[in-house]
């Protein structure tokens, strides 16, 4: 891994050193990303399909649940407002 030289902030030499070291630092960064990506265990097609189905079913179940809760709360709110309405 490349190390940066400790330079005082605000000095012109520090800015120039940082600009000149940019390609090396960028290359080190990209090499690190490549090294980490080789360590990733990628899921197979069957696993991706299975987890996608689980996510979709869960999303629709929560949507249905929140829809029912919203409907019940709306009915309750309407009843409460109707009770206190001036006649």
N, C-alpha and C positions, 0 to 999 in steps of 0.2 A: 504494500500500500504506500502511496506517495504521502509524504508529510509536507506540511506547509511551513515555510520559514516564518518565525515570529518576527513581525514587523510592527513598528509603532503606527497607530492609526493617524492618518492625516499627512504622513510623510510621502513625498512624491516617489521616492524609491520603493516604498511599500506598494503603491498602486501599480507601478511598472512591473514589479516582481510578480504581483498577483495576476496581472494581465498576461505576462509571459508564461506563467505556470498553468494557465487555463487549459491549454490542450492536454497537458499531462494529467491534470486533475480530472478532466472530462473523460479521458481514456481509461483512467483507473476506475472511475464511477461506472462506465459501461462494462468494463471487464468484471466488476463486482456483480452487476446485474446478471450478466451471462452465467457467471459461476453459480449464483443463487437459483437461476431458472433451471439449471441442470439438476438441481436437488429436488425440484418440485415433483411430487407424485401426481400425475394427471389422472382424473377419473376416466373410466371406460364409457363407451356409448350407453350401455345398459344402465350403469349407475346414474348417469346424467338424466336419462329418461325417467328412471324411477324417482329421483329426487324432484324432477320437474313436476311429475304427477302429484307428489305429496304437497308441493308448494301450491299448485293450482287448487287442489281440493281444500287445503287449509284457507286460502284466500277466499274462496267462495263460501266456506262455512262461516268464517268471520263476517263476511259481507251480509249473509243471511241473518246471523245473530244480531249484528248492529242494526240491520233494517227492522227487525222485530222490536228490539229495544227502543229504537227511535219512534216507531209507530205507537207503542204502548205509552211512551212518555208524552207524545203529542196528544193522544187521547186524554191522558191524565191532565195535562196542562189546559186543554180546552175545557174540561169539566170544572177545573178549579176556577178559571176565568169566568165561566158561565155562572158559577155559584155566587161570585162576588159582583156580578154585573148589576148595575142599578136598574130597577124595574119600574 
